[in-house]
Amino acid sequence: MKTFLIQTKRICIRVSLFIILIPCPYFLCAFSLPAIPVNYQNNPPKTDSVSVFVVSNGVHTDIALPSKHQLKNWEEIFSKDTFNIKDSIHNYIAFGWGDKGFYLNTPEWSDLKFSTAFKAAFGLGGTAMHVRYLKEPTKISEKIIRLNISVEQYKKLIDYIEKSFCLTEGCITKINHPGYGNFDLFYEAKGKYSLLKTCNVWTNKALKYSDIKTGLWTPFASGLMSSIK
């Protein structure tokens, strides 16, 4: 009996240490790796640049692009009528990627459930693209950073975003969800969300793919935003 209790105590100690110590390397990397620059040698173009924005609410990041541009008219895919937009001032379209369950079931932080967070953290659910129309990003309340990029960089950014959507017979698939407001909707996406591949890592990878300066790994919005200043 005494031996059993000793063994049980040792197991409990090991499990406790595992639970305590595992997050340490994660947070160490999460706060240090954004400071290691990627694509830092690429200077902003002097002519023929395209202005895009990284938008952050403090937790999540989106990439906002002109809804109409000579290289891509997003309004042909995401009709403003579908988004109930009747004005002419919502001329930017923002794309975000994330866990489907989290997106659809957690419009407010007060709605967050442990089961939703657990599934998201360990890649047990599907993913979704959140698409929303914006006014000029400099006029919205969220934190933004403007990036002036070259035409070639913009082409790559378009390609990355397009490849993030899950297609059915060549078409994007709208999720049966009303969105958070009048100007946003959700679509099926590729990939798996996890602690290692968060919504901010998706944004980070989009910038890397497009040869735009960013940090090495940015699971948190704060790290991503600081890496692209």
Buried (B, 14 or more C-beta within 10 A) or exposed (E): EEEEEEEEEEEEEEEEEEEEEEEEEEEEBBEEBBEEEBBEEBEEBEEEBBBBBBBBEEEBBBBBBBBEBEEBEBBEBBEBEEBEBEEEEBBBBBBBBBBBBBBBBBEEEEEEEEEBBEBBBEBBBBBBBBBBBBEEBEEBEBBBBEBEBBBEBBBBBBBBBBEBBBEEEEEBBEBEBEBBEEBBBBBBBEBBBBBEBBBBBBBBBBBBBBBBBBBBBBBBBBBBBBBBE
